[in-house]
Structure formats: C-alpha cells, structure tokens
Amino acid sequence: MRAQDILPDHVNTGEFNGVTVRKGTVGAFLANARTLQAADSTEKARDEARADIIDAVPAMTALGIFDVFEISDPALRELVAQRRPA
C-alpha cells in the first residue's frame, strides 16, 4: 500500500477508527518529538511541541502507530502513555 492509497493528493483528512486525522499528523508528531529532544530547543518551543504532541495522541492512536512502534525516548513515551486511553 502506498500513501496515496490512504489519502490521495486532493484529500487532506481521513476517518480512522472514528477519529478524523489530518494529512501530515505523523510527520508533525515526529518533528515535535525531535524538538523535545533537541538540546538547543527553547523552553517555549518545547512547550509548544509538547502541546502539539498531546493534541496528536488521539489521531496517532486511531492510526495504530503506538501498536506498531515503541517510543524509545522515556520522557516522550511517558507523555504519550499519560494521554492514551486505558
């Protein structure tokens, strides 16, 4: 399966397990994770990245990302675990 089979170029959102997910959610999550880990990130940038990660958890859960991939960074793993449904 290819990316365009999931969301064609002209479609920006999709419904996955009852959650509307915007195209780019996974990429944004990864970029925010890198911001949290970067030694040169400002506290403001980290706070914004943390908030965006929290907002993305329902979509990432609906996509099944956390069922397939384990988060290696302990702080990020805990942040996500606190926001995932039990």
Secondary structure, 3 states (H helix, E strand, C coil): CCHHHHCCCCCCEEEECCEEEECCHHHHHHHHHHHHHCCCCCHHHHHHHHHHHHHHHHHHHHHCHHHHCCCCCHHHHHHHHHHCCC
